[in-house]
């Protein structure tokens, strides 16, 4: 979830601006034009061209993604029901009851084969029990995620517990599991910390019944030579764990505070300055996916984009839209149905 659960959510600026740089190309939503290419020297600094392979990406809001590759579907943090908790209205209620809307879920998820869960807060896991039980998809997550899903009624044999460091082959789809960290608010804390070593005595009923339970990131590579996408569910990371991943696409969570020191510069360097950077977790995740994304006022998306430009001028930045399907290089393919 967002790392700022104060009743008032003031706008905070990402720190660390310096010299101005130029994007190799940028998209703000689905319809904005790409900026002109920089000088040849800057373009030559890019590690690779457009990623190969047949894959499409659809943003499910928050940090969620649907990845379709060679007729197969992978979901990451698929939270599409998006119910009200008061978080964005100045009256956050931790006792908000959990719910999942089967019709909304069905509309967005396709036929998933794999579901990746970064951590167990409601805005990442609330729809996962329904998805797992109705599709039979394999779920990858932490031990806490395992115990919570079992309490919800998911078959334990359907869940793979991962810790970080695993490189898993799913018949040509490669999933690398990355040990990670949850983002923190201005007080250097976050909502509902804690882990589970056994299923709770009863199925969770409210959002406060879902502890964070450690945080993971994932890198998914689609097919032979297909694009590799680094997926984050929170705006912090373990620098040593991401060193050497070198993804084609990096879906990076926007921070709401400067509690993590030099977050953007350290992350981009550790990832090898990806060819495409996609900001995520900057939207109001209590608004329906049928509407255009509305910004979380605690997230300074413009400052984040400017800082990425400064630190990695050869990267193309794509600010995603809910209703656009993107290709393997994160260029728009078509509006979602």
N, C-alpha and C positions, 0 to 999 in steps of 0.2 A: 504494500500500500504506500501512499504518500508518506513521507517521513515527518510531516508537520500536521499534528492533529489538534493544534490549538483552536479554540472557538473562533478567534479572529485569525485570518490567514493573510498577513500582509505580503506584498510583493517584495521579493528579495533578489538581489543582483548577484550573478556569478562573478567571482573575483578574478582579477589577473589580466586586465587588458593592457596592450602595449602597441606595437607597430601594426599598421594596417596591412592586410593581405588581400589577395584576389582569389575567388573561387574558380575552380575549373568548370563548374556549372552548378546551379542550385535550383531546387524546386520547393516552393512554399505552397503546400496543398497540391491538388491535382492539376490545376489549370495555369499556374504561373509559368512564365517562360524560363528557359535555361539561360544563364549568363554566358557571355562569350568566353572562349578558351583563353588561358593566359599565354604568355610567351612560350616558345618551344622549350626553353630550358626548364620552366616549371613543369610542363607536361612530361618532359623526359624523366622527371623525378618520380613519376608514378610507377609503382612496382610492376603493375600488370595492366592489360587492357580490360575490356568488358569481360566478365566471367562467362564461361561457356556453359552449355547444358540447358536443358529445358526445365525451368522452374518458375513458379509464380508465388508472389507474396501478397498477403492481404492483412492489413493492420486491424486487429480486433479491439483497439483502444487499450488504454493503460499500457502495459508492457506486452500485451498479447499479440500473437501472430498465428496465421494459418499459412503453412507452406505446402504447396502442391508441386510434387516433382515426379515426373515419369509415371503419372497415374496414381500416385500415393500421397497421403496427406499426413502431415505432422502438425500438431498444435503445441504452442507454447503459452502458458499462463492464460488459458482461454476463459476470461470472465466477461460474459456478454449480457447477463441478466441485468446488472447495473442498477441495483435498488438503492433507495435513499437511506442515508445514515445521519444526515445533518452536517456532514463534514464540510460541505461547501456552502452551508447556509448559516454558519456561526453557532450551531448548536449540536455538535457531534455527540452521538448517543452510542456508547459501547455496547449497550444492551439490545441493539437492533437485531431483530430475528433474521436468521439466514433464510434465503430462498433461492430457488432456481426455476426459471421459466422455460419449460420444455420447448415451446414453440419458438421462442427467441433463439435458444440454443440450436435447435434443428436448422434454423435458417442460415446459420453462420458457419457450422463446423464441417459440413460435408461428411465423409466417411473416414474418420481419422484412424490411423494404424498405431500411432505413437502420440502420447501426450507428455510433454515435459513441464515440470512444475518447479519454479525457482524457489518458492518458499510458501508457507502455509497461511498467510494472511488472506482475509476473505476476498480481496480484489484480485487474487491470483488463483484461488482454489475453489471458490464457492460453487462453480458449475462443474468441477471435475468429477465429483461422485456420480452425478447424473450422466455425464458423458461416458465415464468408464462403464457404468452398469448397462447403458443402452447400446453401446457400440462394441464393447469387448476390447477396446484399444488398450495397449500396454501403457502403463503410467510409470514414468521415471521421476523419483523425488527422494527427499531425505527420509530418515527414519521417522521423523515426526509426521511427515506427509503420509507415510505408510500407515502409521497407527491411526491417524485421523480418518483416512479413507476406509480402513477396516471397520472403524466404529460406525461409519455411514452405511456399511453394508457391501462394500466393494470386495470382490474375491481376492484374498491375499496373494494367490498365485498369479494375479494379473498385474502386480505392482513390483517393480524392480527398485530396490533401495540402492542409491548411489551416494558417493561422498565427495567426489572430485578427483580427477586423474584418470577415470575410466575412458577408454576409447572403444566404442561399441559399434559393431557392424550389424546393421539391420538389412541384410540382403542388398547391399549397395548404398544404402543411406548410412552415413557415418555420423555418430553422435559422440562428441567429446564433452565430458562433464568437467566443469571448472569450479573448484572451490571458490566461494565468493563471500560477500558481506552485505548486510542490510544497510541502507542509507540512514542518516541520522538528522534530527532536527537541530535547531539553533542551540539547544541545551545538550547536544551530543547524546540524546536518547532516542528511542523509537517505541511505537505502539506494540504492546503484547509480546514482549520477549519471552523466551523459554523454549524448552525442548521436551519431547515425550519419549519415554523408553518403553511404553506399553500403551495399548489402546485405552482411551478414557472409558469410564464405567458406563457412560451413555453417549449417544451421538450428540455432537455439538449442536446447540440451538441458537446461539447468538454470535456476533462477530468477535466478541471478546473471548469466546471459547476456542478460538483458533490462534495459537501462539505462532510466532515467526518460525521457530524450529530450525534455525540455520538457513543459509541462503546459498543457492547455486546459480551459476551461469552455464550456458550451453553453447557449443558451436556445432552447427548442423551443416554437413556437406552433402549436396544432392547429386547422387550418381557419380559416374566416372568423369572427373574433370569439371563437375558442375560447380556452381557458386557455393562458397562457404559463408555462413551467416553467424555472427556472434550475437547472442541474445542475452540481454540483461533484464532482471526483474526488479532491481533496486540500484540506487545511485551511489554505490561504493563497490570496491573490488579489492582483491588480493593481487598486488602488483606482480609478485613472483609467479602466481598461478596462471596469469594471462600472457606472460612473456613467451614469444615465439609462436603464438596462434596464427597471426597474420591473416585475418579473414578478408574476404572480398568486401563484405558488407558488415557494418557494425551497428546494431540497434542499441543505442546508448541512452540510459535513463537520465533525464534532466534532474539536477538537484534542486531542492528548495532552500538550501542553506549552504554556507561555506564551511561547514564543520569538517568535511573531508579535505585535507590540505591538498591544493593544486590538483584537484580531481581530474579535470579535463586534460591538462598537459601530461600528467603521468600516465593516464589511461591510453591516450592516443599514441604516446611513444611506446608503451608496452605492447600495444597491438600492432605496431609497425605502420602507423598512420594509414588506416584502411582507405581503399579507393572510394568507398561510399560510406557516409555516416548518416544514420537515421535517428533523430531524436525521438524518444518515447517517454511515456509516463509523465506527460506535461498537460494532459487533458483532464477535464472534469469527468471522472468515470462514474458519475451518477446520472448522466444524461444518456438517452438512448442512442444506439449506433445508427439509427435511421436519420439522425440530425447531424449537421456538420459539427466537427470537433469544437468544443468550447474550452478555452484555456483555463487551467487551474491558476488563480491569481497569485499563488505562492511560488509559481515557477516562472522565471524570467527566460522564456524561450528565445527571445531576440538576443539577449546577452550570451546565452549558451551558443547559439549559431555563430555569433561574432567571435567568440573565443575559439571555437573549432576552426573557423577561417584563419585566425591568427596562428594557431598551433600547427595546422595541417593544411596549408594553402592548396595543395594538389588534390585534396579530398573533395568530392562532390557531396553536397548536403541535400538530403531529401526530407522535407517535413511532410509526413504522411497524412493521408485522408482516409476516413473509414470506408468510403464507397468506391475506392479505386483499387483495381488489381494491378500490381506491378510485376514487371518481368525480372529476369535474373540479374539485371543491372540496376534494378529499382527505378526504371523509367516506366511511366504509366502505360499499361496495355489497354485497359478498358474500364469503364465504370462497373462496379459490382452490380449483379442483378438484384 
